[in-house]
Amino acid sequence: MKARALWLLSLPLLLSGCFNEPEKQETQSDDARIRVAMLQPPRSGLTPLSDDAFKLSRWQTAETLVNLDPLGEAQPGLATRWQQLDERRWRFELRDNVQFHDGSKLTAETVVRSLTAATHAAPKPRILDGVTLEINADGEHAVVITSATPDPLIPQRLSSPQLAILAAKAYGANGVVNPIGNGSGPFVLSKVEGTSSATLNRFDHYWGGKARASGIDVSFVPDGAARAAALRTDSAELVEAVPVSQAALLKPEQIHEVPMPRTNTLYLNNRQGVFRDPALRAAVRDAINRQQLVDNVYEKRADIAQGLLGPALPWAAQLRQPVANPTAAVKPTGQEITLATFSDRAELPEVAVYLAQQLTAAGFTVKQVVREYAHIEADALAGKFDAFILSRATVLDSGDPVAYMYSDFACKGSFNIAQLCQPAIDEALQRAAAIPAGEERRKAIMAAENLILASDAAIPMLHERVIQGETPALRNAERDPRERRLIGLQTHLEP
């Protein structure tokens, strides 16, 4: 046990709905703690109003009113049921007998405090970008949430880890939020050592039953080789984001690949330059050898893209229709193009090298530009490149791709690198956005994707996977494409 206690020192510090209740899980108690090596250290003191919220969610220490199933449908969390009162108001009923880690109880007042703090945060959580909400108690055990404009995705929004509900004492002056000892999940966050480690212990009064593991010991290890070494040397049982280059050094039984809602896409400038010509955009479409990229850059640990939305959204392939009348390509005759990307994601410069070779072979003259993302984003958004390679998350915090599609492909989209503006695409996206979550909304999303693909403004190349490392003794670790879950009630080590 002493060796296990000292493990950190050995690591380099580098809708309208009403749903059935989930069954309360009575689980056995195991003594073993789980050692986890994570990629990124906290950036904002683990406040749930930042991207650090996803760590709190992955550790199962902070919870939200709503959860999402694999289809992106809303399921009960701290709220057990909800209904839409009118086009702008939703009522959520709260779960009984939820106890926070500090001993206080979940009430409507607690929910109002947490969600109101999120709406007043500066900057706002991503899920509330452009969204105005008012939250009011409706008795002791329900809240009414009112949006400034009709929003059919309110339940899905509330699933964002950035809208976690914490105990009252978590909220201090000047917008400071302290999650230590203030969550409601099966594990209590008890200690954080800056950007090096965190300690969580089992919460024996969790409403869903006791977790099997007695605790979680987290080390933040930014260096990918060091994270993989932690698994090889038995210094960690669970490692997130093992680099592709390190996967071959691990045993096959230690490697688990999870499809990501992230697509490596080539954006072509529609507004100016060579690719104003649809036939030349089509020439790029036809020239790309996706298999070469998957095999050589990603060492076969990625999926060839058939569309913008990949296997992390299991419904997309079933609903996708081929583009009816794809634009015919013309043969390039030496047109000069600038192909750009950024160096922050290690694979992208290598993707650029292969793409440059493929496009040169097709008849283009290619100049490459590679910079750090912070130094290239403004030029990309301003349309200063002919082509731009981007690894892009296709579902944001609501689990729904409409926000991504609008920002990237609508005339007024805030992230429209392709400089695309087609009224038919805007209309399709607006139509999808107005439909409640479910099968009809998914069909409308795929209709919009079809129009985007037909424009050849964005050419999807491959869908990325995340490699999760697990010791063979670890059982029931969460393998979540949305990266919201890592350890659950049933996660444990076999003796």
C-alpha positions as CSV (number, residue, x, y, z in Angstrom):
1,M,0.0,0.0,0.0
2,K,2.9,2.3,0.7
3,A,4.0,2.0,-2.9
4,R,0.5,2.8,-4.1
5,A,0.4,5.8,-1.8
6,L,3.6,7.2,-3.3
7,W,2.6,6.7,-6.9
8,L,2.3,10.3,-7.8
9,L,6.0,10.9,-6.9
10,S,7.0,8.4,-9.5
11,L,5.3,10.2,-12.4
12,P,6.9,13.0,-14.4
13,L,5.1,16.2,-13.7
14,L,5.3,17.3,-17.0
15,L,-38.2,18.4,-25.2
16,S,-40.9,17.7,-23.4
17,G,-40.1,14.6,-21.6
18,C,-40.9,12.3,-18.7
19,F,-38.5,9.4,-18.2
20,N,-38.3,6.3,-16.1
21,E,-36.0,6.5,-13.2
22,P,-32.6,4.8,-13.6
23,E,-32.4,1.9,-11.2
24,K,-30.4,2.7,-8.0
25,Q,-27.3,0.7,-8.2
26,E,-26.4,-1.3,-5.0
27,T,-22.7,-2.0,-5.5
28,Q,-20.1,-3.8,-3.5
29,S,-17.3,-1.7,-2.0
30,D,-13.7,-2.4,-3.1
31,D,-10.7,-1.0,-1.3
32,A,-8.6,-0.3,-4.3
33,R,-8.1,3.2,-5.5
34,I,-7.7,4.0,-9.2
35,R,-4.6,6.0,-10.4
36,V,-5.3,8.2,-13.4
37,A,-2.9,10.1,-15.6
38,M,-4.6,13.0,-17.4
39,L,-3.5,15.1,-20.3
40,Q,-4.2,18.7,-19.3
41,P,-3.8,20.3,-15.9
42,P,-6.5,22.6,-14.6
43,R,-6.5,26.0,-16.3
44,S,-9.0,27.8,-14.2
45,G,-8.8,26.4,-10.7
46,L,-11.3,23.6,-11.6
47,T,-14.2,26.1,-11.7
48,P,-17.1,24.5,-13.5
49,L,-17.6,27.7,-15.4
50,S,-14.6,26.9,-17.6
51,D,-13.3,23.9,-19.6
52,D,-12.1,22.5,-16.3
53,A,-15.7,21.4,-15.8
54,F,-15.1,18.4,-18.0
55,K,-12.5,17.1,-15.4
56,L,-15.2,17.3,-12.7
57,S,-17.5,15.4,-14.9
58,R,-15.0,12.7,-15.9
59,W,-14.2,12.2,-12.2
60,Q,-17.9,11.9,-11.4
61,T,-17.7,14.5,-8.6
62,A,-20.0,17.2,-10.1
63,E,-23.4,16.5,-11.7
64,T,-25.9,18.3,-14.0
65,L,-29.6,18.3,-14.2
66,V,-29.6,16.3,-17.4
67,N,-27.5,13.6,-18.9
68,L,-27.2,12.6,-22.6
69,D,-27.5,9.1,-24.1
70,P,-25.4,7.9,-27.1
71,L,-27.9,9.5,-29.5
72,G,-27.7,12.9,-27.7
73,E,-31.2,12.5,-26.2
74,A,-31.7,14.0,-22.8
75,Q,-31.9,11.6,-19.8
76,P,-32.5,12.2,-16.1
77,G,-29.7,13.5,-13.9
78,L,-30.3,15.7,-10.9
79,A,-33.7,16.4,-12.6
80,T,-36.0,13.4,-12.9
81,R,-38.5,14.8,-15.5
82,W,-39.3,18.0,-17.4
83,Q,-41.9,19.5,-19.6
84,Q,-42.1,22.4,-22.0
85,L,-44.7,24.9,-20.7
86,D,-44.6,27.1,-23.8
87,E,-42.1,27.9,-26.5
88,R,-39.8,29.7,-24.1
89,R,-40.4,28.1,-20.7
90,W,-39.4,24.7,-19.3
91,R,-40.1,23.2,-15.9
92,F,-37.7,20.7,-14.3
93,E,-38.5,18.5,-11.3
94,L,-35.6,17.7,-9.0
95,R,-34.5,14.4,-7.6
96,D,-35.4,13.8,-4.0
97,N,-32.8,13.1,-1.3
98,V,-29.7,14.3,-3.1
99,Q,-27.0,15.2,-0.7
100,F,-24.0,17.4,-1.5
101,H,-20.6,16.4,-0.3
102,D,-20.8,19.1,2.4
103,G,-24.0,17.6,3.8
104,S,-26.5,20.1,2.4
105,K,-29.5,19.0,0.3
106,L,-30.4,19.7,-3.3
107,T,-33.2,22.2,-3.5
108,A,-34.7,24.5,-6.1
109,E,-32.8,27.4,-4.5
110,T,-29.5,25.5,-5.0
111,V,-30.2,25.0,-8.7
112,V,-31.2,28.7,-9.2
113,R,-27.9,29.8,-7.5
114,S,-25.7,27.5,-9.7
115,L,-27.4,28.2,-13.0
116,T,-27.7,32.0,-12.4
117,A,-23.9,32.1,-11.6
118,A,-23.3,30.5,-15.0
119,T,-25.5,33.0,-16.8
120,H,-23.6,35.9,-15.1
121,A,-20.1,34.5,-15.6
122,A,-17.6,36.5,-17.7
123,P,-16.8,34.9,-20.0
124,K,-20.0,32.8,-20.2
125,P,-19.8,29.0,-20.5
126,R,-19.7,28.0,-24.2
127,I,-23.1,26.4,-24.0
128,L,-24.6,29.8,-23.1
129,D,-22.9,31.7,-25.9
130,G,-25.6,33.8,-27.5
131,V,-28.2,32.4,-25.1
132,T,-30.1,34.3,-22.4
133,L,-31.7,32.3,-19.6
134,E,-33.7,33.2,-16.5
135,I,-34.0,30.6,-13.7
136,N,-36.7,30.7,-11.0
137,A,-37.7,28.3,-8.3
138,D,-41.1,26.7,-8.5
139,G,-41.6,25.5,-5.0
140,E,-38.8,23.5,-3.2
141,H,-38.4,20.8,-5.8
142,A,-38.7,22.3,-9.2
143,V,-37.3,25.2,-11.3
144,V,-38.7,27.0,-14.3
145,I,-36.1,28.0,-17.0
146,T,-37.1,30.7,-19.4
147,S,-35.1,31.5,-22.6
148,A,-35.2,34.9,-24.3
149,T,-36.0,33.2,-27.6
150,P,-37.6,29.8,-28.3
151,D,-35.0,27.1,-27.8
152,P,-35.9,23.4,-28.2
153,L,-32.5,22.3,-26.9
154,I,-32.8,23.6,-23.3
155,P,-32.7,20.1,-21.8
156,Q,-29.6,19.2,-23.9
157,R,-27.9,22.5,-22.9
158,L,-28.4,21.6,-19.2
159,S,-26.3,18.5,-19.7
160,S,-23.1,20.6,-20.2
161,P,-20.6,20.0,-17.4
162,Q,-20.2,23.8,-17.3
163,L,-23.7,23.9,-15.9
164,A,-23.0,21.6,-13.0
165,I,-25.0,22.1,-9.8
166,L,-22.9,22.6,-6.7
167,A,-23.6,23.2,-3.0
168,A,-24.3,26.8,-1.9
169,K,-20.9,27.3,-0.2
170,A,-19.1,26.7,-3.5
171,Y,-20.0,30.2,-4.7
172,G,-17.9,33.0,-3.3
173,A,-17.4,36.6,-4.0
174,N,-16.4,38.0,-7.4
175,G,-17.7,35.0,-9.3
176,V,-15.2,32.5,-7.7
177,V,-16.5,29.0,-7.6
178,N,-14.8,26.3,-5.5
179,P,-15.8,22.7,-6.3
180,I,-13.7,21.1,-3.6
181,G,-16.1,19.2,-1.3
182,N,-19.1,20.8,-2.9
183,G,-20.3,18.4,-5.6
184,S,-22.9,15.7,-5.5
185,G,-21.4,12.8,-7.4
186,P,-20.1,9.4,-6.2
187,F,-16.6,10.8,-5.6
188,V,-15.7,13.8,-3.4
189,L,-13.0,16.1,-4.6
190,S,-11.0,16.4,-1.4
191,K,-7.6,18.0,-2.5
192,V,-6.0,19.6,-5.5
193,E,-2.3,20.2,-5.7
194,G,-2.1,23.1,-8.2
195,T,-1.5,21.7,-11.6
196,S,0.2,18.5,-10.5
197,S,-2.5,16.3,-8.8
198,A,-6.0,15.8,-7.4
199,T,-7.4,13.4,-4.9
200,L,-11.0,12.1,-4.7
201,N,-12.6,9.8,-2.2
202,R,-15.7,7.7,-2.4
203,F,-18.9,9.5,-1.2
204,D,-20.8,6.9,0.8
205,H,-24.1,8.9,0.8
206,Y,-24.4,9.2,-3.0
207,W,-28.0,9.0,-4.2
208,G,-27.2,6.3,-6.8
209,G,-25.4,3.9,-4.5
210,K,-21.7,3.5,-3.5
211,A,-19.0,3.4,-6.1
212,R,-16.9,0.2,-6.2
213,A,-13.6,2.1,-6.1
214,S,-12.7,3.7,-2.9
215,G,-11.1,6.7,-4.5
216,I,-9.3,8.3,-7.5
217,D,-5.7,9.6,-7.5
218,V,-5.1,11.9,-10.4
219,S,-1.9,13.1,-11.9
220,F,-1.7,15.8,-14.6
221,V,0.9,14.7,-17.2
222,P,1.0,16.9,-20.3
223,D,3.8,14.9,-21.9
224,G,2.3,12.0,-24.0
225,A,5.4,9.7,-23.7
226,A,5.3,10.1,-19.9
227,R,1.6,9.2,-19.8
228,A,2.2,6.1,-21.8
229,A,5.1,5.2,-19.6
230,A,2.9,5.5,-16.5
231,L,0.8,2.6,-17.9
232,R,3.8,0.5,-18.9
233,T,5.5,0.9,-15.5
234,D,2.3,0.2,-13.5
235,S,2.3,3.8,-12.2
236,A,-1.3,4.3,-13.4
237,E,-4.3,2.1,-14.1
238,L,-6.1,4.6,-16.4
239,V,-4.4,7.0,-18.9
240,E,-6.3,9.4,-21.1
241,A,-5.2,10.5,-24.6
242,V,-2.3,8.2,-25.4
243,P,-0.5,9.6,-28.5
244,V,-0.7,7.5,-31.6
245,S,3.2,7.4,-31.6
246,Q,3.1,5.7,-28.2
247,A,0.4,3.2,-28.8
248,A,2.7,0.7,-30.5
249,L,4.8,0.6,-27.2
250,L,1.8,-0.6,-25.2
251,K,0.3,-4.1,-25.1
252,P,-2.8,-4.5,-27.3
253,E,-4.9,-5.3,-24.2
254,Q,-3.9,-1.9,-22.7
255,I,-5.3,0.1,-25.7
256,H,-8.9,1.1,-26.2
257,E,-9.8,3.4,-29.1
258,V,-12.8,5.6,-28.8
259,P,-14.3,7.4,-31.8
260,M,-14.3,11.2,-31.3
261,P,-16.9,13.7,-32.5
262,R,-14.0,15.4,-34.2
263,T,-13.4,15.6,-38.0
264,N,-10.2,16.5,-39.8
265,T,-11.5,18.8,-42.5
266,L,-10.1,20.8,-45.4
267,Y,-11.8,24.1,-45.7
268,L,-11.6,25.8,-49.1
269,N,-12.0,29.6,-49.6
270,N,-15.2,30.2,-51.5
271,R,-15.0,34.0,-51.5
272,Q,-11.7,34.8,-53.2
273,G,-8.9,33.2,-55.0
274,V,-8.7,29.9,-56.9
275,F,-11.5,28.1,-55.1
276,R,-14.2,30.6,-56.0
277,D,-14.5,28.1,-58.9
278,P,-16.6,25.2,-57.9
279,A,-15.0,22.9,-60.5
280,L,-11.6,23.5,-58.9
281,R,-13.0,22.8,-55.4
282,A,-14.3,19.6,-56.9
283,A,-10.8,18.8,-58.2
284,V,-9.5,19.0,-54.7
285,R,-12.3,16.8,-53.5
286,D,-11.3,14.1,-56.0
287,A,-7.6,14.4,-55.4
288,I,-7.5,13.7,-51.7
289,N,-6.3,10.2,-50.7
290,R,-7.9,9.7,-47.3
291,Q,-6.5,6.2,-46.9
292,Q,-3.0,7.5,-47.2
293,L,-3.6,10.0,-44.4
294,V,-5.2,7.4,-42.1
295,D,-2.4,4.9,-42.7
296,N,0.6,7.1,-42.6
297,V,-0.2,10.0,-40.3
298,Y,-2.6,8.3,-37.9
299,E,-1.1,4.8,-38.1
300,K,-4.6,3.4,-39.0
301,R,-6.0,4.8,-35.8
302,A,-8.7,7.0,-37.4
303,D,-11.7,6.5,-39.6
304,I,-12.1,7.6,-43.2
305,A,-14.7,10.4,-43.4
306,Q,-17.8,9.9,-45.5
307,G,-19.3,13.2,-44.2
308,L,-18.9,15.9,-41.6
309,L,-20.3,13.7,-38.9
310,G,-18.5,10.5,-38.0
311,P,-19.0,7.3,-36.0
312,A,-19.1,9.1,-32.7
313,L,-22.6,10.0,-33.8
314,P,-24.0,6.6,-34.6
315,W,-27.1,7.9,-36.3
316,A,-25.3,10.0,-38.9
317,A,-24.2,7.2,-41.3
318,Q,-27.7,5.6,-41.2
319,L,-29.4,8.9,-42.3
320,R,-26.7,10.1,-44.8
321,Q,-27.7,10.3,-48.5
322,P,-25.2,10.7,-51.3
323,V,-24.9,14.1,-52.9
324,A,-27.3,14.0,-55.8
325,N,-25.4,15.9,-58.5
326,P,-21.8,16.5,-57.4
327,T,-20.0,19.2,-59.3
328,A,-17.7,17.9,-62.0
329,A,-14.0,18.5,-61.5
330,V,-11.7,20.2,-64.0
331,K,-8.0,19.5,-64.4
332,P,-5.9,22.1,-62.5
333,T,-3.3,23.8,-64.7
334,G,-0.7,24.9,-62.1
335,Q,-2.9,27.3,-60.2
336,E,-1.0,28.5,-57.1
337,I,-2.7,27.9,-53.7
338,T,-1.8,28.5,-50.1
339,L,-2.4,25.5,-47.8
340,A,-2.3,26.4,-44.1
341,T,-2.7,24.7,-40.8
342,F,-1.5,25.0,-37.2
343,S,1.2,23.1,-35.2
344,D,-0.6,22.7,-31.9
345,R,-2.0,19.4,-32.9
346,A,1.0,17.3,-33.8
347,E,-0.7,15.4,-36.7
348,L,-1.8,18.5,-38.7
349,P,1.5,19.6,-40.1
350,E,2.1,16.1,-41.3
351,V,-1.3,16.0,-42.9
352,A,-0.4,19.2,-44.7
353,V,2.7,17.6,-46.2
354,Y,0.7,14.7,-47.6
355,L,-2.0,16.9,-48.9
356,A,0.5,19.2,-50.6
357,Q,1.9,16.2,-52.4
358,Q,-1.5,15.0,-53.4
359,L,-2.7,18.4,-54.7
360,T,0.6,18.9,-56.5
361,A,0.2,15.6,-58.3
362,A,-3.3,16.7,-59.2
363,G,-1.9,19.8,-61.0
364,F,-1.9,22.6,-58.3
365,T,1.2,24.6,-57.2
366,V,1.1,24.4,-53.4
367,K,2.6,26.7,-50.8
368,Q,2.4,25.6,-47.2
369,V,2.0,27.8,-44.1
370,V,2.2,26.3,-40.6
371,R,2.0,28.4,-37.4
372,E,0.8,28.1,-33.8
373,Y,-3.0,28.3,-33.6
374,A,-2.9,31.6,-31.7
375,H,-0.9,33.2,-34.6
376,I,-2.9,31.8,-37.5
377,E,-6.6,31.8,-36.4
378,A,-7.3,35.5,-37.3
379,D,-5.8,35.1,-40.8
380,A,-7.8,31.9,-41.3
381,L,-11.1,33.5,-40.3
382,A,-10.3,36.5,-42.5
383,G,-10.0,34.3,-45.6
384,K,-6.3,34.9,-46.2
385,F,-5.6,31.3,-47.2
386,D,-6.9,29.2,-50.1
387,A,-7.2,26.1,-48.0
388,F,-7.0,25.4,-44.3
389,I,-6.7,22.1,-42.5
390,L,-8.7,22.0,-39.2
391,S,-9.3,19.4,-36.6
392,R,-12.9,20.4,-35.7
393,A,-15.2,19.3,-32.9
394,T,-18.6,18.5,-34.6
395,V,-20.7,18.5,-31.5
396,L,-20.3,21.1,-28.9
397,D,-21.6,21.0,-25.3
398,S,-25.2,20.3,-26.1
399,G,-24.3,17.0,-27.9
400,D,-26.0,18.5,-31.1
401,P,-24.1,19.4,-34.3
402,V,-26.3,22.3,-35.4
403,A,-24.3,24.9,-33.5
404,Y,-21.1,23.7,-35.2
405,M,-22.6,23.7,-38.6
406,Y,-24.1,27.2,-38.2
407,S,-20.8,28.7,-37.0
408,D,-18.8,27.1,-39.8
409,F,-21.1,27.2,-42.8
410,A,-23.8,29.9,-42.3
411,C,-23.4,33.3,-44.0
412,K,-23.1,34.9,-40.6
413,G,-21.3,32.0,-38.9
414,S,-18.6,33.2,-36.5
415,F,-16.1,30.5,-37.6
416,N,-16.7,30.5,-41.3
417,I,-13.2,29.7,-42.5
418,A,-14.5,28.6,-45.9
419,Q,-16.2,32.1,-46.4
420,L,-19.3,30.1,-47.5
421,C,-22.6,31.9,-48.0
422,Q,-25.4,29.9,-49.6
423,P,-29.1,30.8,-48.7
424,A,-30.2,27.2,-49.1
425,I,-27.7,26.1,-46.5
426,D,-28.8,28.9,-44.1
427,E,-32.4,27.8,-44.6
428,A,-31.6,24.2,-43.9
429,L,-29.7,25.0,-40.7
430,Q,-32.5,27.3,-39.5
431,R,-35.0,24.6,-40.2
432,A,-33.0,22.0,-38.2
433,A,-32.4,24.4,-35.3
434,A,-36.2,24.9,-34.8
435,I,-37.0,21.2,-34.6
436,P,-37.1,19.5,-31.1
437,A,-34.4,16.9,-30.4
438,G,-35.2,13.6,-31.9
439,E,-35.4,11.7,-35.2
440,E,-36.9,14.6,-37.2
441,R,-34.1,17.0,-36.1
442,R,-31.5,14.4,-37.0
443,K,-32.9,14.0,-40.5
444,A,-32.9,17.8,-40.9
445,I,-29.3,17.9,-39.7
446,M,-28.3,15.4,-42.3
447,A,-30.2,17.3,-45.0
448,A,-28.1,20.4,-44.1
449,E,-24.9,18.3,-44.2
450,N,-25.8,17.1,-47.7
451,L,-26.0,20.7,-48.9
452,I,-22.7,21.6,-47.3
453,L,-20.9,18.6,-48.8
454,A,-22.4,19.5,-52.2
455,S,-20.7,22.9,-52.0
456,D,-17.3,21.3,-51.6
457,A,-16.5,24.2,-49.3
458,A,-15.4,21.8,-46.6
459,I,-14.0,18.4,-47.5
460,P,-14.0,16.0,-44.6
461,M,-11.0,13.7,-44.6
462,L,-11.0,11.6,-41.5
463,H,-12.6,11.2,-38.1
464,E,-10.2,11.1,-35.1
465,R,-10.2,8.6,-32.3
466,V,-8.9,9.1,-28.8
467,I,-6.7,6.3,-27.4
468,Q,-7.5,5.4,-23.8
469,G,-4.9,3.3,-21.9
470,E,-6.2,0.9,-19.3
471,T,-4.4,-1.8,-17.2
472,P,-5.9,-5.2,-17.8
473,A,-7.0,-5.4,-14.2
474,L,-9.3,-2.3,-14.6
475,R,-12.9,-3.1,-15.1
476,N,-15.8,-0.9,-16.5
477,A,-13.9,2.3,-17.2
478,E,-16.1,4.7,-19.2
479,R,-15.1,5.1,-22.9
480,D,-17.0,8.2,-23.8
481,P,-16.8,9.9,-27.2
482,R,-17.9,13.2,-25.7
483,E,-15.2,13.0,-23.0
484,R,-17.7,13.6,-20.2
485,R,-17.2,10.3,-18.4
486,L,-14.0,8.4,-17.4
487,I,-14.8,6.7,-14.1
488,G,-18.2,5.5,-13.0
489,L,-19.9,3.6,-10.2
490,Q,-18.9,0.2,-11.5
491,T,-15.2,1.2,-12.4
492,H,-12.9,-0.9,-10.2
493,L,-9.7,-3.0,-10.1
494,E,-9.8,-6.8,-10.0
495,P,-7.8,-8.2,-7.2
